[in-house]
Amino acid sequence: MKQKFVVSYEIDYIHRVSVGIEAENRLQALHTADQAFNAGLLWDDTEEMPLLSDDFHESDLQCMIWECEQVAEFPQADSSVIQLKQEQAAMRVCRGLIEVYQQAETSGESIDLDDLDVIVRWAAFALGRTPEVKTAVVA
């Protein structure tokens, strides 16, 4: 009889964020960035301080650590998985809207509300308003 396991790994990452800052000198630019970071404003992507990159890179000194734990049942997905699924749903909504619009434009007819039904359900999920959509998939 098969058993259930939660298998995880960890890898060291470097989180690198770059913003554009106009300043009189290097120290002033660093001070401005430090203040923005401490105030939680570094990621606001403003005209005065544009967000240039926000990325994760694997560390050169990485060591992969595996963990394996037997469980009676798999736990619910955590917030990182929910966010990923919501972002994927938002992309489905964008693709679906483009497809429905192009079909209406090609046929010369107006958009049928039935065509928007699944797209609206994906949009509600992407915004966290409904549980995940398990039915018809919008490509």
ChimeraX attribute file (.defattr): number of C-alpha atoms within 10 A of each C-alpha:
attribute: neighborCount
match mode: 1-to-1
recipient: residues
	/A:1	2
	/A:2	4
	/A:3	8
	/A:4	11
	/A:5	14
	/A:6	12
	/A:7	10
	/A:8	10
	/A:9	10
	/A:10	11
	/A:11	12
	/A:12	15
	/A:13	14
	/A:14	11
	/A:15	11
	/A:16	10
	/A:17	13
	/A:18	15
	/A:19	17
	/A:20	16
	/A:21	17
	/A:22	11
	/A:23	12
	/A:24	8
	/A:25	8
	/A:26	11
	/A:27	10
	/A:28	13
	/A:29	15
	/A:30	13
	/A:31	12
	/A:32	17
	/A:33	19
	/A:34	14
	/A:35	13
	/A:36	15
	/A:37	12
	/A:38	10
	/A:39	9
	/A:40	10
	/A:41	14
	/A:42	20
	/A:43	17
	/A:44	12
	/A:45	13
	/A:46	12
	/A:47	9
	/A:48	10
	/A:49	19
	/A:50	15
	/A:51	17
	/A:52	12
	/A:53	12
	/A:54	11
	/A:55	11
	/A:56	12
	/A:57	10
	/A:58	11
	/A:59	12
	/A:60	9
	/A:61	9
	/A:62	11
	/A:63	11
	/A:64	9
	/A:65	10
	/A:66	10
	/A:67	10
	/A:68	10
	/A:69	9
	/A:70	11
	/A:71	11
	/A:72	8
	/A:73	10
	/A:74	10
	/A:75	8
	/A:76	8
	/A:77	8
	/A:78	8
	/A:79	9
	/A:80	9
	/A:81	11
	/A:82	17
	/A:83	14
	/A:84	12
	/A:85	15
	/A:86	20
	/A:87	15
	/A:88	14
	/A:89	24
	/A:90	19
	/A:91	17
	/A:92	19
	/A:93	23
	/A:94	16
	/A:95	15
	/A:96	21
	/A:97	17
	/A:98	12
	/A:99	15
	/A:100	17
	/A:101	17
	/A:102	13
	/A:103	14
	/A:104	14
	/A:105	12
	/A:106	9
	/A:107	10
	/A:108	9
	/A:109	10
	/A:110	11
	/A:111	15
	/A:112	11
	/A:113	9
	/A:114	8
	/A:115	14
	/A:116	15
	/A:117	11
	/A:118	18
	/A:119	23
	/A:120	15
	/A:121	19
	/A:122	31
	/A:123	21
	/A:124	19
	/A:125	20
	/A:126	25
	/A:127	14
	/A:128	13
	/A:129	11
	/A:130	12
	/A:131	12
	/A:132	16
	/A:133	15
	/A:134	7
	/A:135	9
	/A:136	9
	/A:137	12
	/A:138	16
	/A:139	10
